[in-house]
Amino acid sequence: MQRFMIADSSDVVRKVGKRILSELDFMVSEASSAVEALANCQVQLPEYLIVDSGMDNALELISTIRGMEGGKEVKIYYCVVEADLKKLMMGKRAGATDFLLKPFDRKILTAVFGSRAIAA
């Protein structure tokens, strides 16, 4: 089972994402802050990570994970509220693999990650 982490300051976003991704057969962990996410990643890196752009130190979290052993293999999705080109480029420069628009729902998460869970 592939590991997935959702790093978002919103309890609701984390709970909804966890429920949907768990149903797609991911082992999902949550982090309410960049500090908590980094601590979890130092114990065990996930294969997938959603990082909320509105969370304090989100970009630093991404770049720190990229610098860790095995960190370049993590698929990091920078989650933004709107398709703001400047914010998207900042995420890409920090090391984000791709982007997700927030709020996400079952349809979006299934479209993006559904086949990946099955393929593992």
C-alpha positions, 0 to 999 in steps of 0.5 A: 500500500502506498503512503500518502500525506496531506499537509493542510492546516484545515481539519476538514480538508485533511479529514475529507482527503483522508477518507477519499484517498483511503478508499482508493487504497492509500495509507494516509497520514495527516499533518496540520503544519509544515513542522509536523509534516517534516517530522513525519517525513523524517520518520518515513517519506510518503510516496505522495504529498499534498501541501496546502499553499496557504500553510505557513512554511509550505514552500520551505517544506517542499524544498526541505523534502526535496533535499532529503535522502529519497526526497526527489522521488516523492510526488508533491502536489502544491494545493492552491485556491486559484490558478495564480501563476506567480504562486504556481511558479513559486511552488514549482521552483520549490520542487512541487511535482504538480498542482491541485486546485482547492477545494478538492473532492472525490471526483478530482482526487479519484481522477488524479490518484485513482489509477496510481493506487491501483497500479502500485 
